[in-house]
């Protein structure tokens, strides 16, 4: 089934979204730093078999409006919250991938009641790795395990956003102290780590889960950082199982 492409307005900015209409409750995906929904669309298709699956392009990325200056993490989270208010979706599950986890956590901590649950897939950034050199090293070690089909998607995403937006997103990701916000997330939360992820260590995934008041951890063996692209069907099964319990 082809995805629906939709455009709406949140906080005065045009926000692009993709949807796969399944029968179950809504799952809304937020992409990582510097990229767009392109890497999440295989998961949206797989999740749409059982649930009403969505993915948003954050302002500045993909097909969404480019603001005059890169938005802060707070502004990105507020835009997602504004989109949720206008969407008609009641307390959907919010799924973040990589930097999208930071956006989702910021939203859940400051806008309680907007999301009914969180799924944090490869939550960044490990508190012990917040230097450019360490992040680049982790990215290089992880990249050899990712699907080569992601490369043209990444190139298209970076070209769409431009270097200013991309660098600002990575800088925002590195400065954010997600660990200070996790204890304020009151909804059920599933942390997902790829067992071969070189950007999110097992120790960090366990720490994120421990800090969440209602967190649980799933490790998907053999997978790299971009679990939604590498094994969309497997991740959809994990998310569906989690949503049956909250």
N, C-alpha and C positions, 0 to 999 in steps of 0.2 A: 504493500500500500504506500503511495507517495506521501511525503510529509506535506503538511499545510504550512505555507509561509505567511506570516502575519506581521503587521506593523501597527504599533499603537504609541501612545505618548505617556511618558512618566516624568514628572517634575520638569515639564516643558521640553523634553528631549524625545526624539523618535527612537523607539526601541524595537528591534527586529526579534522575532520569535519563530520557532518551528514547533510543530505539534503533530503527534501521532495519537489519534483518538482511540484509546482502549477503554474497557468497561470499568476499570477500578479507579480508586482515588488518584488525584493528581500528583505527579512527581515533576518538579521544576528544576532544571539543571542550570548551573552557573559554571562557566569555563575558567580556564587558568590564565596566568599572566601572559600578555602579549599575543594571545591567540583569539579564537572565536569559537562558535558552536560547531565548527566543521569537525573537530575531533570527537565531539559528543553525539553527533547525529547517528552513528551506528548503534549506540546505546539507546537513543530515543526510539529508534525503530524497534529494537528488541523489547524495550520496556513497554512500548505501545501495544504489544500483544495482550497484556493483562491490565495495563493502567493508562490513564490519560497523561501521556508523557510530553514534556515541553523542554525546550532549551532557549535561553535568552542570549543575545549578543550584548555585552555590557557597552555603555556609551564609549565611543572611541574605537570600537573593534567590530570586525565583520561588517554587517549591513546597518548597524545602528549609527545614529548621528554622531559626528565627530565634534566634541565640545572645543571651544577656543583654546583651552588648556587642559592637560590631563586631570582627571578627577581624583580626589583623595579616596582612600578606602571607605571612609565614612560616607562620602557622596555616592560612591558606587553602591554601597549597601542601601542607602536611602532611595536610590533610583529603583533598585529591585523591590524594595518595600512599596514604593509608589506604584510600580507595575502590578504587584500582587493586589493592592487595594482596588485597582481598576479592572482586574482580570475577571472578577466574579468567582475566583477559586477560594474555597473556604479552608484555611489552615492546611495547605498542601505540604507534602514532604519536599524539603529543599535539599537538593543534592549538589554539593560542590566538588569540583575536580581541581586538585592542587591549590592554586591561589583562590579558586572559587570557594574552597573551604573557608578561607579567611573572610571572604565577603559574607558567606552564609552565617558564620559564627558571629560576626559583628552585627548582622541584622537580627539574629535571634536574641543576642544579649541586649540590644537597645530597643528592639521592637517586639517585646513578648506578646505572644498571641498571633503573630503573623504566620508563623510556620507551625505545623503540627508535629513535625519530626525533622531530623537532619540526617543526611548520609554524607560523611566526610571521606572522600576517596583520595588517598595520598595527601593528607593535610600538611601544608607547608607553613612556616619554615622552621625546621629543627632549631631549637634555641642554641645549640652548639655549632651551628653552621651559618651564622648570619654575617658572613663576609663574602665579598664578590669572588675571591679566589676559591673558597670552599664550595660555593654554589656552582661555579663553572666546572670545577673538578667533578662534583657529583653528577652534574648534567651530562658531562662527557662519558662518565662510567656507565650511566644509565642508558644513554642514547643508543649504544650498540645492541641493547636488548629490545628496543622498540621496533615496531613494524616499519620497514622502509617506505611503506605507502604513506606514512605520516609526513615525510619530508616535503612533498609538494604542497601539502595542506599548510604546514608551518610557513613555507615561503610565501604562500598566498596571504596568510594571516598577517605576517609581518609587513608585507607590501601594502595591504589595506590600511593597517594602523599607522605605519610610518615610524621611524626610529624614535621620535620624541615620545610617543604614546607607549611604545614597547619598553623603552628604558625606564620610563616613569613607573610602569606597572611592576617591573622587577624590583625597582627601588622601594616602592610601597610595600611589596611583599616581604622584602628583607627587613624593613624597619618595624613591621607590625608584630606586637607581642601577643600572639593568639592565646598563649597560656594564661594571660591575665583575664581573658574574657570567658574561657571555657567553663569556669565554675558558675557563671551567670546564665548558662544555657539550661533552661528548665524543661525542655522537651526531650523525649527519647532520641538518642543519637547512636548511629552505627558508624564506626570507624572501619574503613576498608584499606588494607595495605596489600600491595603486590609482594609476594614473597621474595622476588628478585629486584625490588625497588631499591636503587642506589641513592635516591634523593630523600626518602623517608625511612629511617632506620626502624628496626623492631622496637628498640628502646623508646624512641620518640613516639611511635604509634601507641605503645602501652602507656606512656605518660599522658598523651592526649586523652586516651580513654579513661584513665584514672581521674583526670581533672574534671571530666564531664559528670555531672550528678547522676545521669541516667544513661551512661555510655556502655557500649559493648564493642568488642573488636573481632573482626573477621580477617584472616590472612588467606589470600588466594595464591596458592603455591605456584611458583615459577613465573609469575607475571611481573613486568616492570612497572614504572610509575604510572603510565597511561592505561590503567585497567579498563576504562570505558571503551577505548579503541581496540585494545588487544583482545579482550574477551567480553564483548557487549552482552552476549546471551548469558554467560556465567554471572556477570554482575547483576543483570536483571533478575536472575533467580534469587540471588542473595538479598537484593532490595525487596523483592516481593515477599520473601519469607519473613524479613524484618517487619514489613508493614502489616503483616497478618497479626502481629503481636502487640501493636501500640494502640 
